[in-house]
Amino acid sequence: MCRLLTSSSVREQQSKALYSNSMEHLDPSSASYPFAYTTGRWLNQDELQRQSRSLKFNFSLLCETVAKIYPGASKVDSYEKKEGAYNRVFIFTLDNGKKVVAKVPTSVAGPPRLTTNSEVATMAYLRSKSSLPIPETLLWNDDPSNPVGIEYIVQEHADGVNLHEHWPKMDIVQHMQCTKELSLQIREMASLDFPAYGSLYFADAPIEEKLKIPFGNGFCIGPYCSPLFWNCCAGESDIYKRLNTNRGPWRDLKEYSAGLIDTALSRLPKEQPADDRLPFRGAIQEHSDLIDACRKSMNILIEDERVQTAATPALIHPDYNKRNIYVSPDDPTKVTGLIDWQLASIEPAFIYVHGTPDFASLADQDPAEVDEPEKAQSEDERRLQKDLSICHQTYDVIMKGKILKMRAATRLDPTFFRLFHYCFTTWRDGAPAIRQELLDLRSLWSELGLPGSCPYDPDEEELHRHAKQYEDFETRQKLKTWLTMQLNSGSDGWVPDEIWDAAQEANRAAYAEWMESAKELGEAEGMTPEKADRLWPFDAR
């Protein structure tokens, strides 16, 4: 569906290249080439990741379509390409000087049509019900068979400067005041009420009528469009072959919980992979049993009045971090734009207290330094720690004291909610990850005031197996955390294109050192060269 909207209605990385010549001559080797992912590379599954983000569409026609939006414009003079984990964004400069943004999804963004429809509907709803500074959608099309050949969203260019880029130029007081303003905007998001959990769509979205819950004037709540519910992430469609028919919407916590469990079961392969590199993955039946233990435990948790109070439906920005926030260059405590609402969904409020936005996060600690004596900090380091602490406390006070929907969840032990976060990614993460969550819940069952005994009651054989698996799991997690800090990579191995060669070299050197350490440990420590190789988190060698 194509619509023109009137005024009534990561990880983003930027390609530095700017193409300003004829649209007829697009250079495939250029960083601004529209059809290929050029911003970064992956130390793990690089070819698959880049292929998943390769696009085919009529770029010239997209340019023509954009140019027709504004009176007085006849063509695109230049464009700048930006790339995120799921989308490609083009910032077009028209021949009348106006800037406009066009966003197109890649195959990993989510289900065709639904993802685009939901993002536009979410922004339209929030613009109509709040004062949040969301750029206006000018034109959109959720039908990939349109003449351009791809779904697209055309929006106003956000006012102001990007907070991620401007943050280092701000002082401690500005950081605190900006954090306060951003935290209060979460309060405005949370003030909106919803009758169910799911994704927001326009009422005429291409969804079965039985999967629509009418909501407001021209909107409905429908199935979740997160890639996890549709197996859209790179390579997932080749792994998970089971059909998932329970993606929402869900009217209450019981339905929500059942939907997560059904999704978890659908994300198990039908056959045990013969070439699985993850040594602690676990057997399919093992995962099925653990998911069943999650189901039984969650069925008790959702009957707890405290959990129900913390589960009020809420819609909060799904990636509320500095890259998606714009502020005034003259007064950076004034927020001027909130972008990238893709994958926004209506969740139990407790889902949103799991993480902290990067503008309020404390510094990560290098795992290699955990057991080292505390080092004396320089003046700059002390100033940074104070800055981070003030922002974190500001955010925490507002979340706990001024946002009613979040208050109940922030005051409960996180153990109440962890199964809801991780029960449907057991195969991806490995059996010991979810088993440890169950064991933690079991150990705190009485202390948390839960009735009876925990349904999960492993025997000695399972506990013995878990001890070995979990040791390997922790080893790999520490390796990955250390590598991401040393290589300046994402947890999936993503690195900016400009440091790709250096990152590869550093990764190979670290791998060689790791394998040498494994040889020194020997089988007496339970480490063989084969096992050490399989624990290495990246396939680039």
N, C-alpha and C positions, 0 to 999 in steps of 0.2 A: 504494500500500500504506500502510495506517495502522498505526502501532505505538505502543504505550505502553511506554516503557522504565523499568525499575525501577532502584533504586539500585545494582544489581549490574552493571549494565551499564558617491588614493584619490590610497578617500577617503570617510570617513564624516563626514557633516555632520549636525548636530542641529537639528531644528525646535524652536524655543523654546516654541511654543504648546502648551498643555496643555488637552485637552478633558476636562471633568469633569462634563458635564451628561448628559442622557438620550441613550442610544445611538440613539434614534429620530430625532434631529434633528441631522444632520451638515451643517455649513455648507461649501459648496464654495469659499467665499472664505477659509476658515480655513487657516492653515498646517498644522493637524493633520488636514486632510481626508484620509481614508485612501486614496483612489483616484487622486489626482493627485500628480505630482512638484512640490513646492512649495519645496524648500530652496534651489534655485539656478536659474540660467538659463545659456544658452550663447551666446557671441558668434559661434559657428559652428554652423549647422544647428539652431537653437534649437527650432523647432517639431518637427522630426523626433526630436530627442533627448528632448523631453518626452513626445511621443506614445509613444515606445518604452518609456517608464516608466509609462504610464498603466495602471491595473489595474481589472478588474471582478471582484468576488467578494462573498460575503455576509459583510460585516464583523460584523454582529450575531451571526451564527452562530459566527464565529471567537471572539468575546468569550464566548459561552456555552460553547464548547468549552474555552476556557482556564480559565474559572471552575470547571469540573467537576473539574479536576485535583487541587486541594487540598481536603482535608476541612475543613469549616467555612467555605468560601467559597461564595457563591451567585451573585455577579455581579461584573462589572468596575465599579469606582468611577470610575476615570480612566485615561487613557493618554497616553503621550508618543510622538511619532513621530520616528524618525530615518531618514535616507536615505543610502545609499551609492551607489556607481556602478552596482551591479547589483541591489540589494535594498531592500526597505522593512522597517523594524523597528519594532515596537510594544512599548513597555515598559508593561505593564499593572499597575495597582495594584488588587488584589482587595479586596473588602469586609472581608476578615479581616486586611488590612494587608500581605499577602504581595505581592512583586513577581515578575513572570514575563515572559519575553521571547518574542515571536512574530516570526518572520522569514518573509517571503514574497518570492519571486523576481520580477523583471520579465522582459520578453522578451529583454533583452540578457544575462541571466545565464548562458545556456548551454542545452543541449538539455533539453527537458521530461523530467521524471522522473529522468534520469541525474544532473543537477546536485545535486538534493536528496538522492537516494540516496547519492551519493558523499560529500557533506559529512557526512551523519549517520554513514555507515560509517567515514569517516576519524576522526571524533571518538571514536566507540565503540572503534575499534581502538587509538587512542593512549591513551585512558583505561585500557584493559585492559593495555597493555604499557609504560606509562611513569608517571612521577609528575607529568607536566605538568598545571598547574591549568586544565583545560578544563571549562567548565560542563556539567552533566549535561543530556542531551536527555530531556525528559519525554514528549513526544508528537510524532509527525511523520507526514506523509502526502505521498507523492510522486506521487499520482494527481490530476491537475487536475480530473478529473470527480467528485471527492468532493463531498459536500453543501455545503462551504464554497465550492467553485468555484475553488480555487487550491491549489497545493502550499504546504505550510507546515512549519516546524520550531518547536516550542515548547521553550524551554530555561529552566534556572535563570538568574536574574539574576547576573551576575558579581559576586563579592565585591570590595570595595575601591573605589578611585577610578581614573578613567581617567588613564593616564600622560600623554597629550597635554595634558590640562588641568592636571595636577599638576606637570609638569616645570618650569615657571617658578618654582615655589615651592621647588624643591630647590637645594641648594648644589653646588659642584663635586665634593666628595667623594661625595655621594649620587649624583650623575650617574655618576661613575666606577664606584661599587659596583653601581648598578643595571644599567649597561651590562655589567659583568662577569657578573652573574647571568643576564641575558638571553642573553648569548653562550654561557654554559655550558648554557643550555636548548637552544640549537641543537645542542650536542654530544649531548644526550640524544635529540633528534629523529634526528640522524644515526647514532646507535648502532643503530637498527633496520635489519634487513636485508630486502631484497626480491629476488625472482627475476626481475623484469621491470620495464619502464617502462610507465606508464599511470596510470589513476585507480583508486582503491580503492573497492570496492562491497561490499554484502552479497551472499552467494552466490546468493540468489534474485532479484537485480536483473533488471529487464526488458531483458535483453541476450541476443543470440543466444549459445547455448552455445559455439559455436566461437570466440567473442570473449572467453571467460572463461578466465583462468588461476587455478585454485583456489589459495587461499592462506590457511592457518590455519583455525581453526575458525569457519565461518560467513562467511568473506570470500572475495573474489576480486579479481583485477586485470583491469580491462577497458579500453575505449577512453578516450582523453582526453576530458574534458568541458569543456575550455576553449572559450570563445566563438569563438576564432580558428579552431578546427578544425571549427566548425559554422556559420560565417558568421552569428553571432548579433548582432554589434555593429550599431549603428543604421545602417540603409540597406544593409548588406552583402548581404542576400539579393537585392536588386535589381541588384547589380553582378556577383556571382559566381554563375554558373549551372552550373558544371561539378561533377559529382558526385565527392565524395571518399570512397572506400571504405577508406582506409588511415589510420585514426585511432588505431591501437593495439588491444590492447597489443602491445608489442614486447619480445622476449626478449633481444635483444642490441643492441649499438651499430650493427651493420649494418642491422638492421631499423628501428631508431630513425631513423637517417639517411635511409633510403629513405622512411620515413613523412613526414618533414619535407619532402622533395622532392616527394612526391605531393601533400601539402597545398599547397605553393607553387604547383604547376601548377593545382590546383583553384581557387586564388585569383587567377586571371587571367580577365578578362571574355572572352566569346566574340567580341565585336566591339569595335573601338576606339570609345570614346565620342566623339560629335561635339561635346559641350559641356564637355569636360574642362578645368577651370580651371588645373590644375597644368602649367606650361609645360615642366617637365623630366620629365614622367611617363615618356615613352618608348613605343615601339610594342610591341604584344603580342609580336611575334616577337623583339624585342630582349630582353624579359623572359624569354621561353622560352629563349633562348640563354644568358642570364646564369644562369638556374636550372640549366641543363645544366652550365655551368662550375662551379657550386657542387657539383653532384652528383659530378663527376669529382674535384674537389679534396677533398671530404669523404670520398670512398671511399679516398683515400690517407691522410688524417688519421686515420681510424678504425683503420687498420692499425698506427699508431704505438703502441708499448707505453706511452709516457708518457700519451697520450690515453686509452688503455684503462684505465690505472691511475686516472686522474682521472674516470672515467665510472661508478664504482660507483653502483648505484641508491640514491637517497636521497629521503626525504620530509621537506621543511622547510616551515614555515608560508609560504604564498604571498604574504602581505602583512604581513610582520613589522615593523610600525611602531607608533608610540606610540598611535595611535587604537585599535588592536586589543589593547592590553595594559592590564591593571589591576594596581594595586599597593596595598599597605596604606597607609592614610593616616597611620598612626602610624610606620611604617617603610617608606618608599617604595623601599627597596632589596629588599624582599620582594615577589615577583611573585605575585599572587593570582588572575589570570585571563587566559587567552589566548582571544580570540574570533575569529569570522569565518574559518573553515577552508574556506570555499567555494573551489573551483578548486585546492585542494591536489592535487598529483600527484607521482608517483614519477618523478624525473628523474635523468639523469646528474649526479653531484655537481658537475661543472664549471658547470652551469647556474646554481647558487645562488651562485657567487662573483662573478657579473657585477655585482650591485648591492650597496649598503650600506644597512642600515636607517637610518631617520631619526634614531634616538637615537645613532648613531655616525657620521653623515655630516658632512663638512666643509661650510662655507658655500659656496653658489653665488656666482659672480662675475658682476656685471652686465657684459654684453658691451660696453657703452659705455665701461667703465672698463678694459678689457683693455690697451689701448695707452697709458693715462695713467700718468704717474709715480706711484710709490707714495706714498700720502698718509699723513701722520702720524696714528696711531691714538689715539683717546681711551683713557682708563683702562678704561672699560666695554667698548670694542671689544677691547682687549688681553685683558681677562679672559674675554670670550666666545670669542675665538680659542684661548686656552689651554684652556678648558673643552671646546671641540669637538675640539681636538687630543688631549687626554687620552682622551676617549671613543673617538675613532677608533683610537688606538693600542691601547687595551685590547681593542677588538673584533678588531683586526687580529692581535694576538699570539695570541689564543685561536683564531681561525680557522686561522692558520698553524701553531700549535704544539700545540694540544690536541684538534683534531678531525681524526682520521685520514683520513676520507673527503674532507675539504676540503683537506688539506695538499698533496696532489699538484697539485690544480688551482690553488691560490693561488701555487705556486712556478713555474708555467709562464707564458710570455708569453700575454696574453689573445688575441692574434692566432690562436692555435690554435683558439679556440672561437667566434669572432665569427660565422662563417657559420652555426653551429647556432642562433644567436639571431635572425638576420635573413633567412635564406634564404626563409622562407615569408611575408614581408610586403613583397615587392619592389614589388608594384603600389601598395600603400598608401603606401609611403615614396618611390617614384620610382626609376627605373633608376640614377641616379648613386650612390645610397646603397649598394646592394649591389655595384655595380661598384667603388666605392672600397675596400670590404672585400676584394674579390678582388685589387685592385691592391696593397693593403697586404700581403696574404698572399704575393703573387708577389714583392714586393720583399724580403721577409724569408725566403723559402723556404729558401735555403741556410743562412742564419744560424740558422734554427730546427732545422737538422739533418734536414730532410725529404729523401727520396730523389729522385733524378732532377731534373726541372724541373717547375715549376708547370704544370698542364694549361691554365690560363687564359693565353692568349698573344694579346692584342689587337693589331690592326694599327694603323698610324698614323692611319687615318681614324677608327677607333673612339676612339682616345686624344684626337684633336682634338675629336670630338663630346663626349666626356666632360668635357673641360676647360671647355667652355661650359656644359654641363648642371650640372656640379658647382659652378660659380661661382654659378649661380642657386639651387641647392640650399642652399649655405651662406648665401647672402643671406637666404633664407626662414627658415632655422633660426635665424639671429641675430635676425631680426625677431621671430620667435615667442618666443624666449627673453627678449628685451628687453620685449616686450609683456606676457608673463606676470608679469614682475617689476613692471612699472609699473602694471598693472591688477589685480594680485593675483588672477590667474586661473590655471586649470589649462592644460596644454598644448593641451587640446581646446577652450579658450575658456570653460570653466565658471567662473562667479563666484557668490558667495553672493547670495541674493535681495535682501538688504538693501542691496547696493551696485550692483544691476543698472543703475539709471538713471545713476549716476555713471560706471560702467564703460563704458556705451554712449557717453556724452558724451566720455569720455577716448579711447575707441577711434576715434571719428569725428575728433577733433582730431588724433590721431596719424596717422590715414590721410591727412588733408588735408596734413599736414606731409610725409609720405612721398611723396605724389604731386607736391608742389611741388619736392621734392628731385630726383625723377625727371626733371621738366621741365628743371631746371638742368643735370643731367648730360647729357641729350640723347642722341641716337642714336649720337653719337661714342663714348660709353661703353657702347654696347650696351643702353641702357635706353630703352624707349619707354613712353608712358603706359599702353598696353594691357598690356605686360609687367609694369610696376610694379603695376598693379591685380591681375593674376593671381598675383603673388608675395605679395600681402597674405594672411596666413594665416586671417583670419576673414571670413565673408561679411557680418557686420553692418557697415553703413557709416554 
